[in-house]
Amino acid sequence: MDLHGVIHDNPIKRDSWKTVLTLAYQSLGVVYGDLSTSPLYVYKSTFAEDIQHSETNEEIYGVLSFVFWTLTLIPLVKYVFIVLRADDNGEGGTFALYSLLCRHARVSSIPNCQLADEELSEYKKDGSVSNDKSVNGSSLKSTLEKCRVLQRVLLVLSLIGTFFSAVSGLELSMSKEQHQYVELPVACAILIFLFALQHYGTHRVGFLFAPVVITWLLCISAIGVYNILHWNPHVYQALSPYYMYKFLKKTQRGGWMSLGGILLCITGSEAMFADLGHFSQLSIKIAFTFVVYPSLILAYMGQAAYLSKHHIIETDYRIGFYVSVPEKIRWPILAVAILAAVVGSQAIITGTFSIIKQCSALGCFPKVKIVHTSSKIHGQIYIPDVNWTLMLLCLAVTIGFRNTKHMGNAAGLAVITVMLVTTCLMSLVMVLCWRKNVFLAICFIFFFGSIEALYFSASLIKFLEGAWVPIALSFIFLVVMYVWHYGTLKKYEADVQNKVSINWLLSLGPSLGIVRVRGIGLIHTELVSGIPAIFSHFVTNLPAFHQVVVFLCIKSVPVPHVRPEERFLVGRVGPKRYRLYRCIARYGYRDVHKDDVEFEKDLVCSIAEFIRSEKPEFNMGIEDLGDDEKMTVVGTLSSNFEGIKLCEDDAYSSDMIGTSEMREIQSPKRTRKRVRFIVPESPQIDMEVQEELRELMEAREAGMAFILGHSYVRAKRGSSWMKKVVINYGYDFLRKNSRGPTYALSIPHASTLEVGMVYFV
């Protein structure tokens, strides 16, 4: 059965209301922790600027109006009703938008992309392959495909958005008003304890998160209603946009600078999109629209109602959140607030783990150790290196600043930068992916971009007052990511330039000019076509090689997940009698790589299925190495297609295992592990195919040898000093301090051969 081009479309399953409401409940603890604690510090940060709180209440009414419309337009209108629809097959975040755009415009940062990847079900699900020849969309698409400068800009925009999103997590530590109540050493101890818990997994650490956030939202809602009714029932008048105009007219430059404090009311909004993969669009919309949004509005209105009747401010503390809380319940509310702040911190930590994993999978960040803490939920991961690095940065910011104003400035700039990047990418999504009119995309970027640009300018003016932190850290991360991506791209280009031609292989003959020994030689390469240079080194320098040779490429594709039945692309290298195969294992950026034993079984099984189902035209002689269509899509053992099965036994049996519908092809008895292929009864398998399968079984029983090639790049003579610094020092340092490929960590050393090659680029 030839599986090439077959798409297995599962019917769309509608979640029941019980499932949706359960996900909405869970999202309150994971997504909205940071956003729900913003009432703690918004008014305090806003009035920390050079503006007064006068008897006319124009200032406090103006701030409330700004808060109300900012919360309404950005999180509610932009994210809930527009951005959440731009998911990448259920995944969200800046890199999900980048992946979506790459597929539609055929632009990619991954060098070994193939046309066959566009046949993936996940690739097609969102309508990537469309016959819509919109003039606006096609012209923009062709421009992106041809202009490499614009492609780099698109990548840089994604990188900036990604790491400003991660850097915004640095404000998690002490910007929640805790300095007024908790001594610095105690706060640092809480931080260390929080990061030390991460290795237990999100599902354990976050078990009580949703109840904490719900309790907090109920508390601030009740306090808000009490303050409105008790102090100023007419505070609702401040929701009119007219008070924003009066505020800016009266305060002028001071009011403009205070927008950086108002901006903090939407910190954490981007988590709704970034954490989309853990929940569903409907559950996140329900949680925000019916729980979070009204609770926050009531909380801000309640604070404004209290402040409208209390104009004497002795210190900036007097305008904080807790002063509006009735004194009898102030300390219990403080305890709940600290717990809620920790919940918000947890959401940012786990979000950073997901960001790093996506960047690493797409070749934009050095390889790091990723620990999957849940066997059921693939998105729950733990990255030790990132965890401890983030902890040190948080401690440094906490100890260095000791000032919530400076931390708020840093957080505000990071948050608004992420939102600006999302707005820019969304305008491209509207044209390229949704096939909307360019005018609509321009209106979107002009409307939301103008609002965000206003807040961005107010945040950027505070560069020396804390806003420099996210810029400096993001610049460092951006340099690291770009150096890694540039070096990886140059290394792959060198591999392509030095690959061996098929004519060289044919000149060696079927025996390759050497003795073929029993076993499978597994050559790991990043090439998806051609013969890697490492193979020519082995053939010309070693007297023997394996009877079966497999060129294995493990690569990431720009989709979240690859279905098991579409995992492998298998083809031949050279004529059939050479027993040379190419196998490309494709993984999405959210997929979990299997352990080595299970992966080896899937690999051998996929080659066997290719041999059994190979079309006659595949046997004509030479593989056209540049033609992806001559490779067959083959699934794994866990997929549900009717294909060949692999069994391995430690004990032998002389009985034939099979039924009327299945039969067994056996290898001769050996003293080692027995390998059996069970294939369907029909169609009839000819003797030549049976012989090739039997030879593959014998090779599997004899064992595998793993040949790992390590390519090193150096700047050639005459290169610019910048290129020498980037390649010889920057990329080389990152390569030495990053982890090797996942598959190389669990390979037994006794079965491994490693060869290094130096390329001058």
Order of alpha helices (4+ residues) and beta strands (2+ residues): alpha-alpha-alpha-alpha-alpha-alpha-alpha-alpha-alpha-alpha-alpha-alpha-alpha-alpha-alpha-alpha-alpha-beta-beta-alpha-alpha-alpha-alpha-alpha-beta-alpha-beta-beta-beta-alpha-beta-beta-beta-beta-alpha-beta-alpha-alpha-alpha-beta
